[in-house]
Structures are given as structure tokens and as C-alpha cells.
Amino acid sequence: MSELNEQGSKLLNLLADGEFHSGEKIGELLGVSRTSVNNYIKGLQEIGLDIYKVPGRGYQSAKAIELLDEKQIRSLSNNPLVKVEQILDSTNQWLLDKIPNIKNGQTCIAEYQLAGRGRRGRTWVSPFASHLYFSYYWRFDAGIDKLSGLSLLVGIATVNALEEIGIQGVSLKWPNDIYYQGKKLAGILIELNAQANEACHTVIGIGINVCMPPEQAKLIDQPWIDLDSLSGEKMDRNLLSAALISELQKLLPEYENSGLQPYLQRWFDLDCFLDKPVNVLLAEQNKPGICRGINESGALLLECDGKIESFIGGEVSLRLA
């Protein structure tokens, strides 16, 4: 499923202006009864849209709905390999299913994910037309060996893109989270398709909170923030998408040639846990220490009793002490 049905799309376009529309008017537009109108409204609410019913006035979206524009994103990013879908299981999976028949830079962005996923099998809350659900494909001919720091490079690219559109003060948490003043703003999930001694296909998933609907916020079990509340104005998701694509197009070839070393200082400047007491969680073990940043391979550096130990990603989690 990648699109709303015809009636759902008509209703979405009608309510997108944020104004009231009577049930009678909606019924005439869709060619259905008032009872069926209520069912269609419930359908949009189930995918995360805030729609109110006021007796005597009709139905209203809590905010004006601005949809992603595939042509605009292609033009702004100078990348023709952009695909926008309304509804997908997962933008990462959409790209994974098309390997190896896609080219570097192929991008998939969705308005809604039925099965969006985060690190370690977590669910990524994905209300319709509210956040950015973004995935990008890149083939590394050097193979899988050089990719241990890739999520850190993507974090830097994401912060660069946010700064380009006017968002300042964003930081990074090892290995794949973007934070603002201790609250999660975005997450990264990189999935690989590779065989030993062969090129490595990577799908880079980035989820960014743009405008969190109140009902969806109740499903999140950690401190969070979104771009609209951070900036104080409505964020243009098309501009954000194009900025992300441009940064990835620039940094990924450099990373393939030079690795993470040229970006270490940038990471240290953005690391929100640097030189702070932390706990490294390894399965059932909790290892306390002082965060000392990362090395050239992207491994976390932890100072314990005056000695530096390194930890790679995977099943390792990092928390403030």
C-alpha cells in the first residue's frame, strides 16, 4: 500500500487548508453518506492526523497540511532519484527490496510508515505528514570493512543540513541520535546488504521529528522535541529533504575515500556527552566511566579508572550517568 484510496485523498486535500468543512459538503464531494464521512475521518485520524469535529461547523484539521512535493525536492537537491510515497511499510525496506537495481543517491521519502523501525528493533512513531521519514541508498565498493563509522558521518551530515535551514544548537549522541538540549530530535538507522569481499549496499534511514501531534506524543517513552517547537515556526519538509540529500551527496564520497578521520573534530564539537559521566550498557552489564569521544573507526572511547576502552555499536547503548 503506497497511496490513500481516491476518497481518502480527496478528503485529505479538502482538509489540508485547516478550515472547517461541513459533513454535508464532504459527503457530496466523496459521494457518500454522512455516516461514511465519519468513517473516512476516523481513517485519517488512525494514521496520525489531528482532525476535530465541532457541531454546527463540521470537521477541521488541527493544522494546515503541507504534503511532500517530489518535483520540488528533486529540483532543490539536483537529484532526479527521489521518490515520494504516501504510505509505506518502511522507507528503508522500499530501498532494500530494490537492491541491486538502484543507483547511488536513490532516495525514498514517505508521508506515513506502517512499520517504521529504529535501532535494536524499536518502533519509530510515524504520524501522517508530520515528520520526515527519509531513506537514502549508497553503494560502497570498498566493502563493509570501512563502514563502522558510517552512522556517525550521517549524524554529522544531518546536523549540517539542519544548520543550513536555520536550526542551530543541535548535538549528537553516539552512535546514531540527534539531540537538542537533552531531548531526542532525530534518529538514524543504517541497514546493510553485503557479502564478504564484495561491494556493500547501504540504506541510510533518517527520521526527524518535525511537528508531533499530541496523540502520537503519548506513544513515546523518552524526552523528545520537534523542529516546529524548536524553531518557533512551521518547518518546510521539502527544503529539509533537499538539504539532507545535498549533504549526503557531498559527504559520502569523501567518507568512502578518507574514512571518518577528517570529521573527528566536527564530531567532538557536536558530541553532547563528551567528557561527561556515562554508563555503557552491554547486554546485562553496566559499565560506568567518562565519555572521551570517538576514534577514527567510530568506536566510543570510555575512560575507566584512568584507562581508555573502546566500544563499537551493535548492541551497545550509551546513557548519561
C-alpha positions in Angstrom: 0.0 0.0 0.0 1.5 3.3 -1.1 -1.4 5.6 -1.5 -4.7 6.6 0.2 -7.7 5.5 -1.8 -9.5 8.0 -4.0 -12.0 9.2 -1.4 -9.3 9.4 1.3 -7.1 11.5 -1.0 -10.0 13.9 -1.8 -10.8 14.3 1.9 -7.1 14.9 2.7 -6.8 17.6 0.1 -10.0 19.2 1.3 -9.0 19.4 4.9 -5.4 20.4 4.1 -6.3 24.1 4.3 -7.0 23.9 8.1 -10.5 25.4 7.6 -13.9 23.9 8.7 -15.8 21.8 6.2 -19.3 20.5 6.9 -20.2 16.9 6.9 -22.7 17.6 4.1 -20.1 19.2 1.9 -17.7 16.3 2.5 -20.4 13.8 1.7 -21.2 15.5 -1.6 -17.5 15.6 -2.5 -17.0 11.9 -1.8 -20.4 10.7 -3.0 -21.1 9.0 0.3 -23.5 9.3 3.3 -22.8 11.3 6.5 -22.1 8.0 8.3 -19.5 7.1 5.8 -17.9 10.6 6.1 -17.3 9.8 9.8 -15.6 6.6 8.9 -13.3 8.3 6.4 -12.4 10.9 9.1 -11.6 8.1 11.5 -9.4 6.5 8.8 -7.3 9.7 8.6 -7.2 10.0 12.4 -5.8 6.5 12.6 -2.8 7.4 10.5 -2.0 10.3 12.9 -3.9 13.3 11.5 -5.5 15.6 14.2 -9.0 16.3 12.9 -11.7 17.9 15.1 -15.5 17.7 14.8 -17.4 20.8 16.0 -21.2 20.6 16.0 -22.7 23.1 13.6 -19.4 23.8 11.9 -18.1 20.4 10.7 -14.6 19.0 10.5 -11.3 20.7 10.7 -7.6 19.6 10.6 -5.8 20.9 13.7 -3.2 22.4 11.3 -2.8 23.1 7.7 -1.3 20.1 5.9 1.6 20.6 3.6 2.5 17.5 1.6 5.9 16.5 0.3 6.5 17.6 -3.3 8.6 15.1 -5.3 9.4 17.5 -8.1 10.4 20.3 -5.8 12.7 18.1 -3.8 14.4 16.8 -7.0 14.9 20.4 -8.2 16.2 21.8 -4.9 18.6 18.9 -4.4 19.6 18.5 -8.0 18.9 14.8 -7.6 16.4 13.1 -10.0 16.4 9.9 -8.0 13.8 11.0 -5.4 10.6 9.0 -4.9 7.8 10.3 -2.6 5.2 7.8 -1.4 2.1 8.5 0.7 2.0 5.2 2.7 4.7 2.6 3.0 5.7 -0.1 5.5 9.2 1.4 5.7 11.2 3.7 3.5 14.3 1.6 4.3 12.6 -1.6 3.2 11.4 0.1 0.0 15.0 0.6 -1.0 16.3 -2.7 0.4 13.8 -4.5 -1.8 15.2 -2.8 -4.9 18.9 -3.7 -4.4 20.9 -4.1 -6.6 18.7 -2.4 -9.3 19.1 1.1 -8.0 21.8 3.8 -8.2 23.7 5.8 -5.7 21.6 8.7 -4.4 18.2 6.9 -4.8 16.0 8.4 -2.1 12.7 7.3 -0.7 10.5 9.6 1.5 7.1 8.8 2.8 4.3 10.7 4.4 3.5 7.7 6.7 5.1 4.4 7.7 3.1 1.4 8.7 6.1 -0.3 10.2 8.8 2.3 10.7 11.7 0.9 12.7 14.5 2.3 14.8 17.7 0.8 16.3 17.5 -2.5 18.1 14.0 -3.3 16.8 12.3 -0.3 18.3 9.2 1.2 16.5 9.5 4.7 15.1 6.3 6.7 15.6 5.2 7.8 12.2 2.1 10.1 12.0 1.0 11.1 8.5 2.6 14.3 7.0 4.0 15.3 10.4 7.7 14.2 10.4 10.4 13.3 7.9 10.7 9.6 7.1 13.7 9.5 4.8 16.0 6.8 3.3 19.0 7.1 1.0 20.9 4.4 -0.9 24.7 4.3 -1.3 27.0 1.5 -2.6 30.4 1.2 -1.1 32.7 -0.6 -3.5 35.4 -0.9 -0.8 33.2 -3.3 1.0 31.9 -3.5 4.6 35.2 -3.1 6.4 35.2 0.7 6.3 31.6 1.3 7.5 32.0 1.1 11.3 31.8 4.9 11.5 29.1 5.5 8.9 26.3 6.3 11.3 28.5 9.0 12.9 29.2 10.5 9.5 25.4 10.5 8.7 24.8 12.2 12.0 27.2 15.0 11.1 25.5 15.3 7.6 22.1 15.6 9.3 23.3 18.4 11.7 24.9 20.2 8.7 21.6 20.0 6.8 19.6 21.3 9.9 22.1 24.2 10.2 21.7 25.1 6.6 18.0 25.6 7.0 18.5 27.7 10.2 18.4 25.2 13.1 21.2 25.9 15.5 22.3 24.2 18.7 21.7 20.6 17.7 24.1 17.9 19.1 24.9 14.3 18.5 24.7 11.2 20.8 26.8 8.2 19.9 26.1 6.2 17.8 23.1 7.4 15.9 20.9 10.0 17.7 20.4 13.8 17.1 19.6 15.7 20.3 18.6 19.3 21.3 19.2 20.2 24.9 18.8 16.6 26.1 15.8 15.8 24.0 15.7 13.5 21.0 15.1 15.2 17.7 16.1 12.6 15.2 17.4 9.1 14.8 19.5 7.2 12.2 19.1 3.5 11.2 21.6 2.1 8.7 20.9 -1.3 7.1 23.4 -3.2 5.1 23.2 -5.8 2.3 26.7 -7.2 1.7 28.7 -10.4 1.2 32.4 -10.8 2.2 34.9 -9.3 -0.2 32.1 -7.7 -2.2 30.6 -4.2 -2.5 28.4 -3.2 0.4 24.9 -1.8 -0.3 23.8 0.6 2.4 20.4 2.1 3.1 20.6 5.1 5.3 17.3 5.8 7.2 16.8 9.2 8.9 13.7 10.0 11.0 13.3 13.6 12.1 10.6 14.9 14.4 9.1 17.9 12.6 5.6 18.5 14.1 4.5 16.0 16.7 0.7 15.5 17.0 -0.4 15.4 20.7 -2.0 11.9 20.4 1.2 10.4 18.9 3.4 12.1 21.5 1.7 9.9 24.1 3.3 6.8 22.5 6.9 8.0 23.1 8.7 6.9 26.2 11.6 9.3 26.2 12.2 13.1 26.2 11.7 14.4 22.6 11.5 17.7 20.7 10.3 18.6 17.2 11.6 21.2 14.7 8.4 23.3 14.8 8.6 23.9 18.6 12.4 24.3 18.4 12.3 27.0 15.6 9.0 28.6 16.6 7.7 28.4 13.0 6.5 25.7 10.6 9.3 23.7 9.0 9.4 23.1 5.3 9.9 19.4 4.9 10.7 19.7 1.2 13.6 22.1 1.9 14.8 19.8 4.7 14.7 16.8 2.5 16.7 18.6 -0.2 19.3 19.8 2.3 19.8 16.2 3.6 20.2 14.8 0.1 22.8 17.5 -0.8 24.8 16.8 2.4 24.8 13.1 1.8 25.8 13.5 -1.8 28.8 15.6 -0.7 30.0 13.7 2.4 29.5 10.0 1.4 32.1 10.0 -1.5 34.6 11.9 0.8 34.0 9.3 3.6 34.5 6.4 1.2 37.9 7.8 0.2 39.1 9.2 3.6 37.1 7.5 6.3 36.0 9.3 9.5 39.3 10.9 10.4 38.6 14.3 8.6 35.3 14.6 10.6 36.6 13.7 14.1 36.9 17.4 15.2 33.4 18.1 13.9 32.1 15.1 15.9 33.9 16.3 19.1 32.3 19.7 18.6 28.8 18.2 18.4 29.1 15.4 21.0 26.6 16.1 23.7 28.2 13.5 26.1 31.8 14.5 25.7 33.8 14.5 29.0 30.6 13.7 31.0 30.0 10.7 33.3 28.1 8.0 31.4 27.0 4.4 31.6 27.8 2.0 28.7 25.1 -0.8 28.6 26.4 -4.1 27.2 23.7 -6.8 27.3 23.2 -7.2 31.1 26.4 -5.3 32.0 26.5 -1.7 33.1 30.0 -0.1 32.7 30.4 3.4 34.2 33.1 5.9 33.0 33.8 9.2 31.4 32.9 9.7 27.7 36.1 10.7 25.7 34.5 10.9 22.3 35.3 8.5 19.4 38.3 7.1 17.5 38.9 7.0 13.7 36.9 3.8 13.5 33.8 5.4 15.1 34.2 3.4 18.3 33.1 5.0 21.6 36.0 5.9 23.9 35.3 5.4 27.6 37.7 6.3 30.4 37.5 3.8 33.2 40.0 4.1 36.2 42.4 6.1 34.1 42.4 3.7 31.2 40.7 4.2 27.8 38.5 1.4 26.5 36.7 1.4 23.1 33.3 0.1 22.2 31.7 -0.4 18.8 27.9 -0.1 18.1 25.5 -3.0 17.6 24.1 -4.0 21.0 25.9 -1.2 22.9 23.9 1.7 24.4 25.1 4.9 25.9 23.4 6.8 28.8 24.3 9.7 31.0 25.2 8.5 34.4 
